[in-house]
Structure formats: structure tokens, C-alpha cells
Amino acid sequence: MLGIVAERVGEGFAVDIRGPCHAQLHETAFEGATKRNKPAIATGDVIYCRVTEAHRDLEPEVACVDEAGRAAGFGLLRGGTIVAISTGLARRLLSNPPFPPLVALGERTRFEIAVGLNGRVWIGAPSPGAVAAVSQLLGAAGELSDAAGCDLARALIEILRRDDDDT
């Protein structure tokens, strides 16, 4: 899940995970965190987390560690941009083999993404053009076949190349 820290609450945080209510994140739910050694988290920060508990009548709980207490890719995401997608597309992006249009785009430009099953994607890239290209590809990917998505990725790569040549 990709969550946005909504507010500090007691010894933790309320996190917006696009659900009917905010999730609870304890300040020690990070690798190596203790009562004295806590991560520096502020309202508006983006975290990559997993749901650890969900009950019908209680707020869900999330953590930024796996079952073994390791970060395993979870944690605070610095910089980048968040875009909203459908949960069906999120499942497609996380499937194996990798999503072909993103692979095609990744062959020509550098970027990284974190996909949450809650329909949020965090995009980190060295240039605003690359962020825009990934965002545009994800926005159109829900209605395109993989082949059409790869064609769009190639067109976006060409646009990025022309922009780089102009500067």
C-alpha cells in the first residue's frame, strides 16, 4: 500500500490508504526503530507499507516492515510524484512477467515506481519529463492492450529524446 501521513496521533500516525478510514502506523513499525530511535516522519510524507491487521470494526494497522521485521523495500519514499490508477491496473503492474509498456519505457529512460494495491503509484525519476512520461503511460495503460501500450511508450521516448536534444 502507498499511504500518505495525515496526522500525528499519540505514539504513531494516521495514514490515508484510500480506505473508509485512516490506518494506524506506530512510530516503531520501521526497521530498527525504537522509542528513542524513531524515523523523522511529517504530515504529507508518503510511505510504502503493508497492512498487518484489518478488522471490520477497527481501524486497520499498517507497518513498514515485513513479517521478519526487515524493511524489505517498505518505508518512507522521498521526492517523487503520486498518481492514482485503478486497482485492476495495480494488480497488472505487480504481475509476473513485468508490465511490457513499462519495460519498453524503462529501456530508454530511468525511473522507479512503487505500486500499491490501493490504486496509488509513486514515481521517482531524475527529470520531470520522465515523470510525466510514466504518468501518461499509466493513465492510458488501463484502456490499452500491451502492444498499444508499448507503441505509446516508444512515442513517449521519442518525445523525451526531442526534449533532451532541445536543451
N, C-alpha and C positions, 0 to 999 in steps of 0.2 A: 504494500500500500504506500501511496505517497500522501503524506499528511502535511498540513500547514498548522503551525503552532498558533492557536487562537489566543491563549492567555495562560499566565502562571496561576496555578491553583495549589495552595499548600506546598507539599513537597514534590510537586510534579507539574504537569502541564495539561491543558485541554487542547486536543488536536482535532482539527477538522479533517475527517476522512471521507467526506461526501456521503455521510450516513444520516439517519434521522436524528442523531445526537452526536456530540463530540466524544472522542475516545480519551481515555486517561493514559498518560505516559508518565511513569515515575521517573524522577531525576536520576535514579541509579539503574535504569533499564538500558544502559550503554556498556559496552565492553570496558572493563577497568574502572568503572565509576563507583565511587563510594560516597559516604555522607560528606567527606572532606574534599574529595576529588570529583567534582561534577563538571559536565560539559557546559560550555557557555552557549546557552540557547536563549533566543529572544523571540518575542511575538513576531510572527510573519516568517520565521525560518521554515524551510522545507526539510522534512525528514523522510527517509525511506525506512519503513518499519513493517512489522508483521503483527497480525492480531494474535494475541496469546490467550485471551478469554473473551467469549461473547455469550451473554445470557439474555434471554428475552426481556427481562425487567430491569437490567442494569446496564450502565454504560460499558461499552467494550473497553478492553485494555490492550494497549499495543506496547511493543518493545523493539529496540534497535539492536537486538542480539538474537542468535539462533538458539536452539534447544540446549546447546553445549555452552552457551554464554559467550560465544565469539561474535565479532561484528559481522563477518561473512557478507560484506557488501552493504549492510544496513548502517544507518546513521544520518548525520547532518549532510545535506547537499548544499554546497556553496555556489553562489552565482547561478547562471543558467536561467532558463525560462520554463514555465509550466504551461502545457496545453491540455485541453480536455478532449478526450476521444470516447468512443463507445466502449462498453465493457467487452463486447464481442471482438472489436479490433484489438483491445488489450490482450485478450487471450490469443489472438492470431500472432501478435508481436512476440509473445512469450513461447510460442510453439517451436517445436523442433521438426524440421530444419528451420533455420533462420528465415525471417521475412524477406523474400527476394528483392523488393524495391529498396529496402534499407541497405541490403548488401550491395546493390548496384550503386547507391549513393555513397556508401562508405568506401568504395573502391577509389573514389576521386576526391573526397573531402573528409576532413577529420571532424568527428563529433562523438559524443557519448550520450546515451539515454538511460533513464531508469523508468521502467514501466510498472505502474501499479494496477492491480486488478480492479481498483475502484474507478478506473477511467481517467487517470491523470498520467501524463508523461512529462518527465523533466528532461530538458535538452541542454547539454553543455557543449559549446563549440568555441573555437578561437575567434571566429568572426561573426558579426551579425547576419551576414549573408548566408552563412552555413546554417545558423539557427532558423532563419526564415525558410530556407530550402527544406529542412527536415520538417518544420511545422507545416509547410504547404503540402508536402508529400503525405504526412499523416492525416491532414484534413481531407485529402482526396482519396486516400487509400481504402476507406470503408466502402466506397462505391465502385472501385476499380478491380479488375482482375489482376493477378500478379504480373502478367505480361504488360498490361496497360500501365501498371504502377512502375515497372522498370523503364518503360518508354518515358513516363513523366520524370523519373529520376534522371535519365540521360538528358532530357531537356533542361532540367534544373541545373545540372552540372555544366551544361553549355552556357547558361546564363551566368553562373558563378565565374566561369572562366573568362567570359567577356568583361564582367565587372572587375576582375583582377587585372586584366590587360589594360583597362581604362585608368587604373590608379598608378 
